């Protein structure tokens, strides 16, 4: 089973209770991974409002995951 690293920022970090984790998962895409995390941690952000970066490159949520990938879900941010 592939092992990936997930990094959490902002509201997602608060909801997951950590800033980073390594996880073995059988999901095929970043979208499936986010749904898995939603079920486990109760993440409240809608997937349609997130961006995803895999190995430091923005990509579509449908991007397939590979063993050793680092995935970052980027929530919307507000600033002033």
C-alpha positions in Angstrom: 0.0 0.0 0.0 1.5 3.4 -1.0 2.6 5.7 1.8 2.2 9.5 1.4 2.9 12.6 3.5 0.1 15.0 4.0 0.7 18.6 5.2 -2.1 20.6 6.8 -2.5 24.4 6.9 -4.8 26.9 8.5 -8.3 25.5 9.3 -7.4 22.0 8.1 -4.5 21.9 10.5 -6.8 22.8 13.4 -9.4 20.2 12.4 -6.9 17.4 11.8 -5.1 18.2 15.0 -1.6 18.0 13.4 0.4 19.9 10.8 1.8 16.8 9.0 1.3 13.1 8.9 2.5 10.0 7.0 -0.3 7.7 5.9 -0.7 4.4 4.1 -3.7 4.6 1.9 -5.3 2.7 -1.0 -7.0 5.7 -2.5 -6.1 6.6 -6.1 -6.4 10.4 -6.3 -6.1 13.5 -4.2 -9.9 13.9 -4.2 -10.3 10.4 -2.8 -7.7 11.2 -0.2 -9.5 14.3 0.9 -12.8 12.4 1.3 -10.9 9.8 3.4 -9.6 12.6 5.6 -13.0 14.2 5.9 -14.5 10.9 7.2 -11.7 10.4 9.7 -11.2 14.0 11.0 -14.5 15.6 10.2 -12.9 18.2 7.9 -15.5 20.8 7.2 -14.2 22.5 4.1 -15.9 21.6 0.8 -13.5 20.0 -1.6 -14.5 22.5 -4.3 -12.9 25.3 -2.3 -9.5 23.6 -2.0 -6.4 23.7 -4.1 -4.0 20.8 -4.0 -0.3 20.6 -4.5 1.5 17.3 -4.9 5.3 17.3 -4.6 5.3 21.2 -4.7 3.3 21.5 -7.9 -0.3 22.6 -8.1 -2.4 19.9 -9.8 -6.0 18.9 -10.3 -7.8 17.0 -7.5 -8.1 14.1 -9.9 -4.3 13.7 -9.9 -3.3 10.1 -9.2 -1.2 9.5 -6.1 2.1 7.7 -6.1 4.1 6.1 -3.2 6.2 8.8 -1.6 4.1 11.8 -2.7 3.8 14.8 -0.5 0.2 16.2 -0.6 -0.8 19.6 0.6 -4.5 20.7 0.6 -4.6 24.5 0.5 -7.7 26.1 1.9 -9.0 29.5 0.9 -7.3 32.3 2.7 -8.4 35.8 3.5 -6.2 38.7 4.2 -6.2 42.4 4.4 
